[in-house]
C-alpha cells in the first residue's frame, strides 16, 4: 500500500522511492498542472484544465464551454476511477495541501514566471520550489470567474465540503 510520498508499507519493510517531481515539506509535487486527463501541461505556467469535484472530464480554464454538468457530484473523497492524474500520480490529500501551506516549513510569495502571475512555494530546508499560476474558476453554471486564485489550493482545501460543484484546478499532484 502507498500512503504518502514515496513510502511503501508492507508487513516487513519500509522503502523510500525517489521523488519524480519536486519534494517540498516531505510531499512530492508534480512540476506542472494536469491538462487533459492523464497528461501534464507542457510548462509550470500552463493553466491546465479545470475539473469538477470527483469527475474525470477536464474543462478549459479560459474558453467558454457547453455541456457543463450541473448535477451535484457524489463522494466525500475523489474516487480513483475519476482521478484525471497521469499514471503514478494522484490528487493530493488535505494534509498534503496543508504541508504546502505550512508557513513554518514553506515560504510562499506572489510572483510572475515567464509573464504569468502566480505564487511560488519554496521548501525552507531544501530550497526546492514550485510555481502555481493564478487561474480562473467556474461557477456552478460553468461561467468563468476571476483569475485571481492561485492554483486552486483554496478551492480544494477550503471548499471541497462546502461547494462540491465548484470546479477545481489541480495544480500539483503527489506520487502514488
C-alpha positions as CSV (number, residue, x, y, z in Angstrom):
1,X,0.0,0.0,0.0
2,X,1.2,3.5,-0.7
3,X,0.1,6.3,1.6
4,X,2.1,9.5,1.3
5,X,5.0,10.3,-0.9
6,X,7.4,7.5,-1.5
7,X,6.6,5.3,1.4
8,X,5.8,1.7,0.6
9,X,4.3,-0.1,3.6
10,X,4.4,-3.9,3.7
11,X,4.5,-6.4,6.5
12,X,8.3,-6.3,6.9
13,X,9.9,-3.4,5.2
14,X,9.6,0.3,4.5
15,X,11.3,1.7,1.4
16,X,11.6,5.2,0.2
17,X,11.4,5.8,-3.5
18,X,12.8,8.9,-5.1
19,X,10.5,11.8,-5.9
20,X,10.0,12.1,-9.7
21,X,8.8,15.7,-9.2
22,X,9.6,18.4,-6.6
23,X,9.9,17.5,-2.9
24,X,8.5,20.2,-0.7
25,X,8.0,19.7,3.0
26,X,8.1,15.9,2.5
27,X,5.5,15.8,-0.2
28,X,6.3,15.1,-3.8
29,X,4.6,17.6,-6.1
30,X,4.3,17.4,-9.9
31,X,6.2,20.1,-11.8
32,X,3.1,21.2,-13.8
33,X,-0.7,21.2,-13.9
34,X,-2.9,18.4,-15.2
35,X,-4.0,19.2,-18.7
36,X,-6.4,16.7,-20.4
37,X,-7.0,13.5,-18.3
38,X,-3.8,11.5,-17.9
39,X,-1.4,14.3,-19.1
40,X,0.6,17.1,-17.6
41,X,0.7,20.6,-19.1
42,X,3.9,21.5,-21.1
43,X,5.1,24.1,-18.6
44,X,4.6,25.1,-14.9
45,X,3.0,28.3,-16.1
46,X,0.3,26.5,-18.1
47,X,-3.2,26.6,-16.5
48,X,-4.0,23.1,-17.5
49,X,-7.7,22.2,-17.3
50,X,-10.4,22.7,-14.7
51,X,-12.1,19.7,-13.1
52,X,-15.3,19.4,-11.2
53,X,-15.3,17.6,-7.9
54,X,-14.9,13.8,-8.3
55,X,-15.2,13.9,-12.1
56,X,-12.7,12.9,-14.7
57,X,-13.7,15.3,-17.5
58,X,-11.5,18.4,-18.0
59,X,-12.8,21.8,-18.9
60,X,-11.0,24.8,-20.5
61,X,-9.6,27.2,-18.0
62,X,-10.0,30.1,-20.4
63,X,-12.7,29.5,-23.0
64,X,-16.5,29.2,-22.9
65,X,-17.8,25.6,-22.6
66,X,-21.0,23.9,-23.4
67,X,-22.4,20.8,-21.7
68,X,-21.3,21.8,-18.2
69,X,-22.5,19.2,-15.7
70,X,-24.7,21.0,-13.1
71,X,-25.6,17.8,-11.1
72,X,-24.3,17.5,-7.6
73,X,-21.2,15.3,-7.6
74,X,-21.0,12.4,-5.2
75,X,-18.4,11.4,-2.7
76,X,-16.6,12.9,0.2
77,X,-13.2,12.0,-1.4
78,X,-12.1,11.9,-5.0
79,X,-12.6,8.3,-6.2
80,X,-9.6,6.7,-8.0
81,X,-11.8,5.8,-11.0
82,X,-12.5,9.6,-11.6
83,X,-8.9,10.7,-11.0
84,X,-7.6,12.5,-14.1
85,X,-4.0,12.4,-13.0
86,X,-1.2,10.8,-15.1
87,X,-0.2,7.3,-14.2
88,X,1.7,7.2,-10.9
89,X,0.2,10.4,-9.6
90,X,-3.0,11.2,-7.6
91,X,-4.9,14.1,-6.2
92,X,-3.3,15.4,-3.0
93,X,-5.0,15.0,0.3
94,X,-6.0,17.8,2.6
95,X,-3.0,17.0,4.8
96,X,-0.6,17.2,1.8
97,X,-2.0,20.6,0.9
98,X,-1.6,21.7,4.5
99,X,2.0,20.7,4.3
100,X,2.4,23.0,1.3
101,X,0.7,25.9,3.2
102,X,2.8,25.3,6.3
103,X,4.5,28.7,6.7
104,X,6.9,27.3,9.3
105,X,8.5,25.0,6.7
106,X,7.4,26.6,3.4
107,X,7.7,30.1,2.2
108,X,5.3,31.4,-0.4
109,X,5.2,34.6,-2.3
110,X,3.3,36.3,-5.2
111,X,5.5,36.4,-8.3
112,X,5.5,36.2,-12.0
113,X,7.1,33.5,-14.1
114,X,7.5,33.9,-17.8
115,X,4.9,36.7,-17.7
116,X,2.3,34.6,-15.8
117,X,1.2,35.8,-12.4
118,X,1.1,33.2,-9.6
119,X,2.6,32.1,-6.3
120,X,5.9,30.3,-5.7
121,X,6.1,27.8,-2.8
122,X,9.7,27.1,-1.5
123,X,10.8,24.5,1.0
124,X,12.7,26.4,3.7
125,X,15.2,23.5,4.2
126,X,15.9,22.3,0.7
127,X,15.2,25.4,-1.4
128,X,13.0,23.3,-3.8
129,X,10.1,25.3,-5.2
130,X,7.0,25.0,-7.4
131,X,5.1,27.8,-9.2
132,X,1.3,27.8,-9.2
133,X,-0.3,30.2,-11.8
134,X,-3.3,32.3,-10.9
135,X,-6.2,30.7,-12.7
136,X,-9.9,31.1,-13.5
137,X,-12.5,29.0,-11.8
138,X,-16.0,28.2,-13.0
139,X,-19.3,28.9,-11.2
140,X,-22.0,26.3,-10.7
141,X,-23.3,27.3,-14.1
142,X,-19.9,26.8,-15.8
143,X,-19.3,30.5,-16.3
144,X,-15.6,31.6,-15.9
145,X,-14.9,33.8,-12.9
146,X,-12.0,35.8,-11.7
147,X,-8.4,34.8,-12.4
148,X,-7.1,35.6,-9.0
149,X,-7.0,32.1,-7.4
150,X,-3.6,30.6,-7.1
151,X,-3.5,27.0,-8.3
152,X,-6.9,26.1,-6.8
153,X,-5.4,25.2,-3.5
154,X,-8.0,27.3,-1.7
155,X,-10.8,25.6,-3.7
156,X,-9.7,22.1,-2.8
157,X,-8.8,22.6,0.8
158,X,-11.5,25.1,1.9
159,X,-14.4,24.4,-0.4
160,X,-14.5,20.8,-1.1
161,X,-17.0,20.1,1.6
162,X,-18.9,23.5,1.3
163,X,-19.2,23.9,-2.5
164,X,-18.9,20.4,-4.1
165,X,-19.8,21.7,-7.6
166,X,-17.1,24.4,-7.6
167,X,-14.6,23.5,-10.3
168,X,-11.1,23.0,-9.2
169,X,-7.7,23.3,-10.8
170,X,-5.4,20.6,-9.7
171,X,-2.0,22.3,-9.8
172,X,0.3,19.8,-8.2
173,X,-0.2,16.2,-7.7
174,X,1.5,13.7,-5.5
175,X,3.0,10.4,-6.4
176,X,1.3,7.2,-5.5
